[in-house]
């Protein structure tokens, strides 16, 4: 619900305050009659009370016209009789409060006190900032409307106070209830809840005051319900009964919210069940609730030793010392007629017997509340279920540290190691305590290493723990033994999925899957979560490892069959017209598919290898996840080069081979020969999909590289997909041959060929590639519209991350155009939209970008200081994840720009060690054998290093050497990302100013050199 027009606290439309008195009045009159609107006469009477205009109708028309001009043409709509607002009831606060009041009243009648509270609080929030009461002022429609809605405000306030009391929030309720009772002294319902929220002594005083007022004013007695509560309060002077409720041996961590939630449920439901897997702390939670329960009589009965449903009632009766031959009658008698709480702990092995007893007790008592703990709910209509969650990571660490220090004071607890260990303990308090107990004889790092066999490690708990909680194995074994043979087999089978699964996946491995899944969820052995692509099930890792021991070997084959079918169904979906749903599903199954790929490679199951490689390649290609693509290629290129697929796996094989070849052709990883061999062996197909077009072009790469006419024919194809992909390949071919003009022309043809495509990735990738080439050639202005269009397409896909770095590109483009405020905006956007869990590091360009902005604004000290901070961050960087050449190139680029910036401003002394080191690094790079697919990477990095050394030479007064190095930097197409420092125009101007003749001579000397000739010239220039 979005409020567009506010009238209660202020008069504003979409946040814009409206101050004109008559316009405020017009909106208030129409807001008070939202559905029907107001006739002209009613509006004139309400707006011109003292002095009517000569032409009232015309004056009203002018006012409406002004309103439409200020607020929008559709805000006020004409009707046959007058006007009405063109807004829904939930868009105007004065009407929305009526909706909230109606909903809150309905939920209160139905006993949904939590829902009542939510509706009431949301309705009252619409008065935020408004005076508590507002008198109607004649001639002020706004004041009249607010006075009219004051009754609704009082209703919502009353409903909120009652709901607070009935959901257990008595401390919060007592103040509002007291205020309401003071203004409405004869409202018995308010008074009843107020007394229940007060301490017994205060409640007795409240009752006596009310009784005297009724006698003196009306000659009447309090209502029967108040008299009954009064008698209960008098009886309440009897001592508290707390039987079977233990005192805690140590603080209960991380469960305050659960204690409060269960306490609220006990107010709104007769029966509350706390459910969850073993070792989660259900018993301790129930004990904490029972210890502080408001009921004077509380009994906690453990049922772990009861094995038969028929014995439950007798066991409970015995624990309560109930007399008689009828256990249920005896229990009712032992609990008494007043308010009582019965806690039944560990009910999972006798759920049916507990359910029968609870149902009987609920039907025979009025004020009894029952709390159960179990691994499965009772399944009663009177029951509310509280699924107990695992401990959050912070609490897990706190618990481990507390118990570890208790076991071994002075123990070293490295924060990172402890956090990593705790992440593997499933948030189970029992697992945490068992692991912490091991610190008596092990370090934390040793415990983490041995956790691979958690059941052998996590044993030997405290002596006061139940036998079933002495080891982690015993905890899971207890649940395992409660399952029938069919459920055990299913749990073992489904443990093959390391990352959870859907019901559809389970059905491929297990018969009658839906029925069994429901049973396993009820037994707290599976957790279920709703996702964008349906429900997803997962096991705690503890349960999965236990079940895996019982898994039959044949399950692996069924699991690989699922993975193979999944890959065949989704391998090219991310490149289709509706990619998001498949992309989300593939990403959710990623870890399962990686596991399947390892198994398939070990079994030499090439059908599965091809299908899974295809679908993982599609995911990682669309995420531009180069490290994963490198690993995928290294693992699968060799086996797939010998693969001859059956007809049903030709297309997955084509996708796999095409994506591996593409990633290698673009310079990510080792040589492309094996995937290309696999691709060329496949039967040809019409290029009617993106993947097939890609395969057709890449399959022709040997001919294309040898004959540019063959490439031109593909680029001029009448089939848009084929022409677009061919021109994309041409951009890399021409870039590798040092023809940026032809590469840029091919990129423009690519964008034209693929314009208007209904494939989302083709609204992103071509524009991104064209913008990339524009930035390389310092055409930032031309790059901007392409990147903005690509970003719009990217954002239309929702959660699809900006893995391409479009916002970083927009920042760099604005640096090139000199629009510093815009560059700063896109820098902040890029940082804000980084993937969740990532932070700025040595490979993030934020410090360099801020440095260039400061330099461009003339703040040299700040700019150079930021560049030195960037260098320091590089020195402390972690080992790179991904292609070492790519990472090295980034490091060398940052070092080159930092040195260039300092040299330009005559401060090379501040980075003297870097200036001394870069010539050696450049020489090593020039001497390194250049793989063809890394030529586009090596040359520009060498160019950046040459430009840096040239800037140092110019700063040192060696104009001739600086000019030669500057020209070589241009020929090597030096990286120009960071501007203004790396501006080619600025570099050229500096070189010409220093020694124009040397600059022109170098241009002429180096113009005709090929790649190897340029390398030789650069080696000579560096060592000269």
Secondary structure as the mmCIF struct_conf table of DSSP 4:
data_model
#
loop_
_struct_conf.conf_type_id
_struct_conf.id
_struct_conf.beg_label_comp_id
_struct_conf.beg_label_asym_id
_struct_conf.beg_label_seq_id
_struct_conf.end_label_comp_id
_struct_conf.end_label_asym_id
_struct_conf.end_label_seq_id
STRN STRN1 UNK A 5 UNK A 6
BEND BEND1 UNK A 8 UNK A 9
STRN STRN2 UNK A 12 UNK A 13
TURN_TY1_P TURN_TY1_P1 UNK A 14 UNK A 15
STRN STRN3 UNK A 16 UNK A 17
HELX_RH_AL_P HELX_RH_AL_P1 UNK A 21 UNK A 32
TURN_TY1_P TURN_TY1_P2 UNK A 33 UNK A 36
STRN STRN4 UNK A 38 UNK A 39
HELX_RH_AL_P HELX_RH_AL_P2 UNK A 40 UNK A 47
BEND BEND2 UNK A 49 UNK A 50
TURN_TY1_P TURN_TY1_P3 UNK A 54 UNK A 55
HELX_RH_AL_P HELX_RH_AL_P3 UNK A 56 UNK A 71
TURN_TY1_P TURN_TY1_P4 UNK A 73 UNK A 74
BEND BEND3 UNK A 75 UNK A 75
STRN STRN5 UNK A 76 UNK A 78
BEND BEND4 UNK A 80 UNK A 81
STRN STRN6 UNK A 82 UNK A 85
BEND BEND5 UNK A 86 UNK A 87
HELX_RH_3T_P HELX_RH_3T_P1 UNK A 89 UNK A 91
STRN STRN7 UNK A 92 UNK A 92
HELX_RH_AL_P HELX_RH_AL_P4 UNK A 93 UNK A 109
TURN_TY1_P TURN_TY1_P5 UNK A 110 UNK A 111
HELX_RH_AL_P HELX_RH_AL_P5 UNK A 113 UNK A 124
HELX_RH_3T_P HELX_RH_3T_P2 UNK A 125 UNK A 127
TURN_TY1_P TURN_TY1_P6 UNK A 128 UNK A 129
BEND BEND6 UNK A 130 UNK A 130
BEND BEND7 UNK A 132 UNK A 132
TURN_TY1_P TURN_TY1_P7 UNK A 138 UNK A 139
HELX_RH_AL_P HELX_RH_AL_P6 UNK A 141 UNK A 166
TURN_TY1_P TURN_TY1_P8 UNK A 167 UNK A 168
HELX_RH_AL_P HELX_RH_AL_P7 UNK A 170 UNK A 183
TURN_TY1_P TURN_TY1_P9 UNK A 185 UNK A 186
HELX_RH_AL_P HELX_RH_AL_P8 UNK A 188 UNK A 197
BEND BEND8 UNK A 198 UNK A 198
HELX_RH_AL_P HELX_RH_AL_P9 UNK A 200 UNK A 217
TURN_TY1_P TURN_TY1_P10 UNK A 218 UNK A 218
BEND BEND9 UNK A 219 UNK A 219
HELX_LH_PP_P HELX_LH_PP_P1 UNK A 221 UNK A 223
HELX_RH_AL_P HELX_RH_AL_P10 UNK A 224 UNK A 235
TURN_TY1_P TURN_TY1_P11 UNK A 236 UNK A 237
BEND BEND10 UNK A 238 UNK A 238
HELX_LH_PP_P HELX_LH_PP_P2 UNK A 239 UNK A 240
STRN STRN8 UNK A 241 UNK A 243
BEND BEND11 UNK A 244 UNK A 244
HELX_LH_PP_P HELX_LH_PP_P3 UNK A 246 UNK A 248
BEND BEND12 UNK A 249 UNK A 250
BEND BEND13 UNK A 254 UNK A 254
HELX_RH_AL_P HELX_RH_AL_P11 UNK A 256 UNK A 268
BEND BEND14 UNK A 270 UNK A 270
STRN STRN9 UNK A 271 UNK A 275
TURN_TY1_P TURN_TY1_P12 UNK A 278 UNK A 279
BEND BEND15 UNK A 280 UNK A 280
HELX_RH_AL_P HELX_RH_AL_P12 UNK A 282 UNK A 291
TURN_TY1_P TURN_TY1_P13 UNK A 292 UNK A 292
BEND BEND16 UNK A 294 UNK A 294
BEND BEND17 UNK A 296 UNK A 296
STRN STRN10 UNK A 297 UNK A 302
TURN_TY1_P TURN_TY1_P14 UNK A 304 UNK A 305
HELX_RH_3T_P HELX_RH_3T_P3 UNK A 309 UNK A 311
HELX_RH_AL_P HELX_RH_AL_P13 UNK A 312 UNK A 319
TURN_TY1_P TURN_TY1_P15 UNK A 320 UNK A 321
BEND BEND18 UNK A 324 UNK A 325
HELX_RH_AL_P HELX_RH_AL_P14 UNK A 327 UNK A 335
BEND BEND19 UNK A 337 UNK A 338
STRN STRN11 UNK A 340 UNK A 345
HELX_RH_3T_P HELX_RH_3T_P4 UNK A 348 UNK A 350
HELX_RH_AL_P HELX_RH_AL_P15 UNK A 351 UNK A 364
BEND BEND20 UNK A 366 UNK A 367
STRN STRN12 UNK A 368 UNK A 374
BEND BEND21 UNK A 375 UNK A 376
TURN_TY1_P TURN_TY1_P16 UNK A 381 UNK A 382
STRN STRN13 UNK A 383 UNK A 387
HELX_LH_PP_P HELX_LH_PP_P4 UNK A 388 UNK A 392
HELX_RH_AL_P HELX_RH_AL_P16 UNK A 393 UNK A 407
BEND BEND22 UNK A 408 UNK A 408
TURN_TY1_P TURN_TY1_P17 UNK A 409 UNK A 410
HELX_RH_AL_P HELX_RH_AL_P17 UNK A 415 UNK A 423
TURN_TY1_P TURN_TY1_P18 UNK A 424 UNK A 427
HELX_RH_AL_P HELX_RH_AL_P18 UNK A 429 UNK A 437
HELX_RH_3T_P HELX_RH_3T_P5 UNK A 438 UNK A 440
TURN_TY1_P TURN_TY1_P19 UNK A 441 UNK A 441
BEND BEND23 UNK A 442 UNK A 442
HELX_RH_AL_P HELX_RH_AL_P19 UNK A 444 UNK A 450
HELX_RH_3T_P HELX_RH_3T_P6 UNK A 451 UNK A 453
HELX_RH_AL_P HELX_RH_AL_P20 UNK A 454 UNK A 457
BEND BEND24 UNK A 458 UNK A 458
STRN STRN14 UNK A 459 UNK A 459
TURN_TY1_P TURN_TY1_P20 UNK A 463 UNK A 464
BEND BEND25 UNK A 465 UNK A 465
HELX_RH_3T_P HELX_RH_3T_P7 UNK A 467 UNK A 469
BEND BEND26 UNK A 470 UNK A 470
STRN STRN15 UNK A 471 UNK A 471
HELX_RH_AL_P HELX_RH_AL_P21 UNK A 472 UNK A 481
TURN_TY1_P TURN_TY1_P21 UNK A 482 UNK A 482
BEND BEND27 UNK A 483 UNK A 483
HELX_RH_AL_P HELX_RH_AL_P22 UNK A 485 UNK A 494
TURN_TY1_P TURN_TY1_P22 UNK A 495 UNK A 496
TURN_TY1_P TURN_TY1_P23 UNK A 498 UNK A 499
STRN STRN16 UNK A 501 UNK A 502
HELX_RH_AL_P HELX_RH_AL_P23 UNK A 503 UNK A 509
BEND BEND28 UNK A 510 UNK A 510
TURN_TY1_P TURN_TY1_P24 UNK A 511 UNK A 512
HELX_RH_AL_P HELX_RH_AL_P24 UNK A 513 UNK A 522
TURN_TY1_P TURN_TY1_P25 UNK A 523 UNK A 524
BEND BEND29 UNK A 525 UNK A 526
STRN STRN17 UNK A 527 UNK A 531
TURN_TY1_P TURN_TY1_P26 UNK A 532 UNK A 533
STRN STRN18 UNK A 534 UNK A 538
HELX_RH_AL_P HELX_RH_AL_P25 UNK A 541 UNK A 549
TURN_TY1_P TURN_TY1_P27 UNK A 550 UNK A 550
TURN_TY1_P TURN_TY1_P28 UNK A 553 UNK A 553
HELX_RH_AL_P HELX_RH_AL_P26 UNK A 554 UNK A 570
TURN_TY1_P TURN_TY1_P29 UNK A 571 UNK A 572
HELX_RH_3T_P HELX_RH_3T_P8 UNK A 573 UNK A 575
BEND BEND30 UNK A 576 UNK A 578
HELX_RH_AL_P HELX_RH_AL_P27 UNK A 579 UNK A 588
TURN_TY1_P TURN_TY1_P30 UNK A 589 UNK A 589
HELX_RH_AL_P HELX_RH_AL_P28 UNK A 590 UNK A 603
TURN_TY1_P TURN_TY1_P31 UNK A 604 UNK A 604
HELX_RH_AL_P HELX_RH_AL_P29 UNK A 606 UNK A 622
TURN_TY1_P TURN_TY1_P32 UNK A 623 UNK A 624
HELX_RH_AL_P HELX_RH_AL_P30 UNK A 626 UNK A 641
TURN_TY1_P TURN_TY1_P33 UNK A 642 UNK A 642
HELX_RH_3T_P HELX_RH_3T_P9 UNK A 647 UNK A 649
HELX_RH_AL_P HELX_RH_AL_P31 UNK A 650 UNK A 665
TURN_TY1_P TURN_TY1_P34 UNK A 666 UNK A 667
BEND BEND31 UNK A 669 UNK A 670
BEND BEND32 UNK A 672 UNK A 672
HELX_RH_AL_P HELX_RH_AL_P32 UNK A 673 UNK A 681
BEND BEND33 UNK A 682 UNK A 682
HELX_LH_PP_P HELX_LH_PP_P5 UNK A 683 UNK A 684
BEND BEND34 UNK A 689 UNK A 689
HELX_RH_AL_P HELX_RH_AL_P33 UNK A 690 UNK A 699
TURN_TY1_P TURN_TY1_P35 UNK A 700 UNK A 700
HELX_RH_AL_P HELX_RH_AL_P34 UNK A 701 UNK A 706
HELX_RH_AL_P HELX_RH_AL_P35 UNK A 708 UNK A 715
TURN_TY1_P TURN_TY1_P36 UNK A 716 UNK A 716
BEND BEND35 UNK A 718 UNK A 719
HELX_RH_AL_P HELX_RH_AL_P36 UNK A 720 UNK A 736
TURN_TY1_P TURN_TY1_P37 UNK A 737 UNK A 738
HELX_RH_AL_P HELX_RH_AL_P37 UNK A 740 UNK A 754
TURN_TY1_P TURN_TY1_P38 UNK A 755 UNK A 756
BEND BEND36 UNK A 758 UNK A 758
HELX_RH_3T_P HELX_RH_3T_P10 UNK A 760 UNK A 763
TURN_TY1_P TURN_TY1_P39 UNK A 764 UNK A 764
HELX_RH_AL_P HELX_RH_AL_P38 UNK A 765 UNK A 776
TURN_TY1_P TURN_TY1_P40 UNK A 777 UNK A 778
HELX_RH_AL_P HELX_RH_AL_P39 UNK A 780 UNK A 796
TURN_TY1_P TURN_TY1_P41 UNK A 797 UNK A 799
TURN_TY1_P TURN_TY1_P42 UNK A 803 UNK A 804
HELX_RH_AL_P HELX_RH_AL_P40 UNK A 806 UNK A 817
TURN_TY1_P TURN_TY1_P43 UNK A 818 UNK A 818
HELX_RH_AL_P HELX_RH_AL_P41 UNK A 820 UNK A 832
TURN_TY1_P TURN_TY1_P44 UNK A 833 UNK A 833
BEND BEND37 UNK A 834 UNK A 834
HELX_LH_PP_P HELX_LH_PP_P6 UNK A 835 UNK A 835
TURN_TY1_P TURN_TY1_P45 UNK A 836 UNK A 837
TURN_TY1_P TURN_TY1_P46 UNK A 842 UNK A 843
TURN_TY1_P TURN_TY1_P47 UNK A 845 UNK A 845
HELX_RH_AL_P HELX_RH_AL_P42 UNK A 846 UNK A 856
TURN_TY1_P TURN_TY1_P48 UNK A 857 UNK A 858
HELX_RH_AL_P HELX_RH_AL_P43 UNK A 860 UNK A 875
TURN_TY1_P TURN_TY1_P49 UNK A 876 UNK A 876
HELX_LH_PP_P HELX_LH_PP_P7 UNK A 877 UNK A 880
BEND BEND38 UNK A 882 UNK A 882
HELX_RH_AL_P HELX_RH_AL_P44 UNK A 884 UNK A 904
TURN_TY1_P TURN_TY1_P50 UNK A 905 UNK A 906
HELX_RH_3T_P HELX_RH_3T_P11 UNK A 908 UNK A 911
HELX_RH_AL_P HELX_RH_AL_P45 UNK A 912 UNK A 927
BEND BEND39 UNK A 928 UNK A 928
HELX_RH_3T_P HELX_RH_3T_P12 UNK A 932 UNK A 934
HELX_RH_AL_P HELX_RH_AL_P46 UNK A 935 UNK A 955
TURN_TY1_P TURN_TY1_P51 UNK A 956 UNK A 957
HELX_RH_AL_P HELX_RH_AL_P47 UNK A 959 UNK A 971
TURN_TY1_P TURN_TY1_P52 UNK A 972 UNK A 973
BEND BEND40 UNK A 978 UNK A 978
TURN_TY1_P TURN_TY1_P53 UNK A 979 UNK A 982
HELX_RH_AL_P HELX_RH_AL_P48 UNK A 984 UNK A 1006
TURN_TY1_P TURN_TY1_P54 UNK A 1007 UNK A 1008
HELX_RH_AL_P HELX_RH_AL_P49 UNK A 1011 UNK A 1023
#
